[in-house]
Amino acid sequence: MARDLNFGVVGLGMGVHHCKAIVNAKGAALAAVCDIDEERLKSTVEKFGCKGYHRYSDLLKDKEIDCVAVVVESGRHADFGIAAAKAGKHLIMEKPVDITPARIKKLQGVVKKSGIKAGCIFQYRMDPCNILLKKAITQKKIGRLIGLHAALPWFRADSYYAGEHGTWRGTWKLDGGGSLMNQGIHTVDLMQWLGGPVRSVCGFFGVFNHKIQAEDQTVAILKFENGALGTLMTTTCCIPGKDQRVYAYGTKGSFSRYGGELESYEAGSEDERKKMLGWFGARKTGEQTSSDPMAVAADGHQLIIEDLVKAVRGNREPVIPIESAKHAVEIACAIFKSGRMGREVKVREMRA
Ligand SMILES: NC(=O)c1ccc[n+]([C@@H]2O[C@H](COP(=O)([O-])OP(=O)(O)OC[C@H]3O[C@@H](n4cnc5c(N)ncnc54)[C@H](O)[C@@H]3O)[C@@H](O)[C@H]2O)c1
């Protein structure tokens, strides 16, 4: 039997969730962690009984490590990923892969050249209900898609944007935005994964109730390549935070989801409708990320890590390769460009 792949995790905020997911993942082992914050490093090393590195370059020199999970500030992801790929380490890239298509393209080039595997985190894609909702669209169970809409009325307190590990958030340079590029990027990705690529957007954004640089509210209209229309709102200003809502309708049916609950499913046979509502209809979510950023469940991460192990073993692409995680960032950047220019922006204008 093949030995477990050894992981190193860099960035020990959300990175601690990666540690838990790696420990639970089949075929993976946590070998080392890295952070420049001594307290975070010490407490994580104690918790998981692994090696600890203060300097990232030392983690990359560790020959025992096969894969690196990059969980530092978003605008540094590509740089950290490039360094790891050059050192021959496989990659798990936290969302967003990075904050501009140009930076992501640079990472892609190095990943390709080095021949390593790179899997990206968009854990909503691993959710069993979302997988079946995607089928309802792609197998035309709701007919031809006409509308796909999503809202993310979340709340983040001022303290989230303050302190040693808060001031990068809501900045253009390191967060690439605010409620859209950080929290909402999951929703953007879910929309494009369910509904297909987005052709153009009209967007508005601003800072409404936090002392941050970029934005704490965005609204956008999306035109999908397949002709459907969509709307998206993201905010960190809604008190108290409410769950994400997604609803879709086509020429033959519709569905809507609120947080972990499938509110309605009008697609396929009566038997299928009953089954879907039986499985996902009751309120089953354990996550409270609408108000608490650390309440993310670790199982989606675990599945993506297990998939990376299989991708390395089987020499195949991971379930969410960089190419597939990039479109969400192109869409978010197009929404910001549209807001700045006051016009509809074609997403292809953002391509690097
Ligand atoms: N998938 C999800 O649901 C989810 C949830 C939260 C955050 N995230 C993502 O995780 C990333 C990190 O977010 P966070 O909230 O944990 O941020 P954070 O600021 O709490 O953590 C980042 C860590 O990186 C460390 N770091 C920075 N530079 C370093 C260096 N040179 N060497 C070693 N360590 C370094 C910092 O000291 C810090 O501890 C972001 O990209 C964010 O978008 C994803």
Ligand as a Chemical Component Dictionary entry (heavy atoms), coordinates in Angstrom:
data_LIG
# 
_chem_comp.id                   LIG 
_chem_comp.type                 NON-POLYMER 
_chem_comp.pdbx_formal_charge   0 
_chem_comp.three_letter_code    LIG 
# 
loop_
_chem_comp_atom.comp_id 
_chem_comp_atom.atom_id 
_chem_comp_atom.alt_atom_id 
_chem_comp_atom.type_symbol 
_chem_comp_atom.charge 
_chem_comp_atom.model_Cartn_x 
_chem_comp_atom.model_Cartn_y 
_chem_comp_atom.model_Cartn_z 
_chem_comp_atom.pdbx_ordinal 
LIG N1  N1  N 0  -12.471 28.181 2.568  1  
LIG C1  C1  C 0  -12.973 28.976 3.485  2  
LIG O1  O1  O 0  -14.146 28.864 3.833  3  
LIG C2  C2  C 0  -12.104 30.032 4.127  4  
LIG C3  C3  C 0  -12.480 30.596 5.351  5  
LIG C4  C4  C 0  -11.666 31.568 5.913  6  
LIG C5  C5  C 0  -10.507 31.987 5.248  7  
LIG N2  N2  N 1  -10.176 31.437 4.050  8  
LIG C6  C6  C 0  -8.977  31.897 3.309  9  
LIG O2  O2  O 0  -7.821  31.547 4.065  10 
LIG C7  C7  C 0  -6.807  32.531 3.871  11 
LIG C8  C8  C 0  -6.292  32.993 5.229  12 
LIG O3  O3  O 0  -7.348  33.628 5.912  13 
LIG P1  P1  P 0  -7.316  33.766 7.509  14 
LIG O4  O4  O 0  -8.620  34.315 7.901  15 
LIG O5  O5  O -1 -6.829  32.522 8.124  16 
LIG O6  O6  O 0  -6.176  34.899 7.669  17 
LIG P2  P2  P 0  -5.222  35.119 8.908  18 
LIG O7  O7  O 0  -4.646  36.480 8.735  19 
LIG O8  O8  O 0  -5.922  34.802 10.175 20 
LIG O9  O9  O 0  -4.089  34.009 8.699  21 
LIG C9  C9  C 0  -3.040  34.148 7.783  22 
LIG C10 C10 C 0  -1.792  33.620 8.462  23 
LIG O10 O10 O 0  -0.713  33.627 7.521  24 
LIG C11 C11 C 0  0.471   33.929 8.248  25 
LIG N3  N3  N 0  1.543   34.387 7.362  26 
LIG C12 C12 C 0  1.609   35.537 6.660  27 
LIG N4  N4  N 0  2.786   35.640 6.023  28 
LIG C13 C13 C 0  3.485   34.518 6.330  29 
LIG C14 C14 C 0  4.783   34.056 5.989  30 
LIG N5  N5  N 0  5.610   34.781 5.213  31 
LIG N6  N6  N 0  5.183   32.862 6.461  32 
LIG C15 C15 C 0  4.365   32.128 7.266  33 
LIG N7  N7  N 0  3.134   32.533 7.637  34 
LIG C16 C16 C 0  2.690   33.709 7.170  35 
LIG C17 C17 C 0  -0.004  35.012 9.203  36 
LIG O11 O11 O 0  0.914   35.212 10.282 37 
LIG C18 C18 C 0  -1.344  34.476 9.650  38 
LIG O12 O12 O 0  -1.248  33.692 10.811 39 
LIG C19 C19 C 0  -7.415  33.644 3.050  40 
LIG O13 O13 O 0  -7.002  33.526 1.712  41 
LIG C20 C20 C 0  -8.920  33.418 3.152  42 
LIG O14 O14 O 0  -9.620  33.827 2.008  43 
LIG C21 C21 C 0  -10.946 30.466 3.494  44 
# 
loop_
_chem_comp_bond.comp_id 
_chem_comp_bond.atom_id_1 
_chem_comp_bond.atom_id_2 
_chem_comp_bond.value_order 
_chem_comp_bond.pdbx_ordinal 
LIG N1  C1  SING 1  
LIG C1  O1  DOUB 2  
LIG C1  C2  SING 3  
LIG C2  C3  SING 4  
LIG C2  C21 DOUB 5  
LIG C3  C4  DOUB 6  
LIG C4  C5  SING 7  
LIG C5  N2  DOUB 8  
LIG N2  C6  SING 9  
LIG N2  C21 SING 10 
LIG C6  O2  SING 11 
LIG C6  C20 SING 12 
LIG O2  C7  SING 13 
LIG C7  C8  SING 14 
LIG C7  C19 SING 15 
LIG C8  O3  SING 16 
LIG O3  P1  SING 17 
LIG P1  O4  DOUB 18 
LIG P1  O5  SING 19 
LIG P1  O6  SING 20 
LIG O6  P2  SING 21 
LIG P2  O7  DOUB 22 
LIG P2  O8  SING 23 
LIG P2  O9  SING 24 
LIG O9  C9  SING 25 
LIG C9  C10 SING 26 
LIG C10 O10 SING 27 
LIG C10 C18 SING 28 
LIG O10 C11 SING 29 
LIG C11 N3  SING 30 
LIG C11 C17 SING 31 
LIG N3  C12 SING 32 
LIG N3  C16 SING 33 
LIG C12 N4  DOUB 34 
LIG N4  C13 SING 35 
LIG C13 C14 SING 36 
LIG C13 C16 DOUB 37 
LIG C14 N5  SING 38 
LIG C14 N6  DOUB 39 
LIG N6  C15 SING 40 
LIG C15 N7  DOUB 41 
LIG N7  C16 SING 42 
LIG C17 O11 SING 43 
LIG C17 C18 SING 44 
LIG C18 O12 SING 45 
LIG C19 O13 SING 46 
LIG C19 C20 SING 47 
LIG C20 O14 SING 48 
# 
